[in-house]
């Protein structure tokens, strides 16, 4: 059977995400083969296939006898995936922002402040970048780094908390 040529406009990828949630250790190989052999992917659909395959693998392990994780564990898994798939530095602070939280006053800190440890990390990075630059950095960027090193918190943010 020839691989079906698809684009994102065809919308077949929406079903992949639904099917991913049903995967088990036994069904996962077939699901992955379906994603990789039954379609001729374009630039966008291959991204959906990879994402659905990864989600399917996570659900397969979750559906195993060792599964049964909590929402907190799901969050930890998401951060590990982001860090390792994207090759992000494990020590680099990151934040995922859900903009619907702007609707609730208890989330103000998310949008107006960074933690002390994040601020210290940012200052250290700015200092490193200033010392490593060979002069080939835009003057506005250099001025921004210098401002950070001097202690000015950028973008109107404040420092709150130790996290």
N, C-alpha and C positions, 0 to 999 in steps of 0.2 A: 504494500500500500504506500503510495507516494505521500510525502508530507504535505499538509494543507498550508498554503500560503495565507498568512493572516496579517492584519494590522490592528492597532489599538481600536480603530473605529469599528471593527467587527465585534468587539466587546466580549469575546470568548474568555478573556482572562478573569472576568468577574466570577465565573463558575469555578475557576481554579482555586480561588481563595476559599470558596465554600467547600470544595472537595478537600482542601488541605486540612480543614478542621476535623475531618473524618478519618485521617490516616492512622494506621497502626504499623507496628514493625513489619507485619506481613504484607500490608498493602502498599507501603512506601516505595519499594523498588518499581512496582508497576506504575505508580503515580509519576515518579521521576522519569521513567521511560516515556510515558505519555507526553509529558511536558517537553522532552528533548528530542523525541523521534516523530511525533505525529504532526508537528507544525514546522513550517519554515518561518522563522522569526525575523522581525524587523528590529530596528533600534529600540523601540519601546516594548514590544512584546517579550523580548528576551529578558528584560528587567522584571517583568511580571512573572515570567516562568521561574527565574531564579528566586524571587521573593516567595512565590507560592511553594516552591520546593523546600525552601528553608523553613517556612511556616509548617509545611506538612511534616518535615522531620521533627520539629519541636513537638507537634501534636502526637506523632507516633511514639516518642519517648514518654510524653505525658500520659498516653493511653496504655502504657506498659504497666506491669505489676509494680514497678518502682515509681510510677507517676503519682499524681495527686498533689501538685504544688499549689501554693497560695498566690494571691495577687502580688504580694510583696516579692515572691520569688520570680514571678513573671517579669517584674520590673528589673530585677537583677540580671535576668537572662537577656532582656532587651539591651541593657547597657553593655553587657559582655559582647553581644553581637555587634553593636555599633562600634565599640572599641576595636574589636579584632577584624571585622570585615573592612573597616575603613582605615586600619592601621594607625589609630589614634594613640597617642602617648597615654599610658595608664595613669600618669600623674597629672594630666591636663584636666582642669576642672571643666565640666560641661553642664549644660542645663537644657532640658527639653521644655519648651514653653507651649502650654495649651492656652490659646488666646481667649477661649470661653471663660477662663478663670478671671479675666478682667471684669466680668459681670458681678463678681463677689468681692466685697471689701476685705475679707480675710486673706486674700491672695495678693494684696498690694505689694508686699515685700518682694515677690517674684519679679515684679516689673520695675521696681525702683531701687533695689539694693543688691549688693553682692556680699558674700561673707568675707571676713577678715582673711581667711586662708586663700580665697580666690584673689583678693586684692594683692596679697603678698606675692602670689604666683605671677600675676600680671606685671607687677613692678619688676620682678626678677627677669621675666621674659623681655621687657622693654630695655632693661639695662644690658642684657645679653645681646640683643639686636643692635643696640647702639655701639657696643664694643666690637661686634662682628662685621658691621657694615664697612664696605670698601668705598664709601662715598656714592654708591649707585643706588640711592634711595631718594624718593621724592622729598623735597623740603618739608612739605606738609606732614608727611609720615614721620620724618625725623623730629619735627617740632612736637608732634603728638607723643612720641616715645619719650622725649625729654620732659614733657609735662607730666607724664605718668611717673617717671623716675623721681621727679621733684615732689611728688605726692598729690598731684591733682587728679581726683577720680573723674574719669571721662563720662560723657553723655548724661550728666546730671544725676548719676547714681550716687547712692550713699553706701557706707560700709555698716553692715549690721550682722551680728551673729558670728559664731566661730566655725561653722560648717565649711 
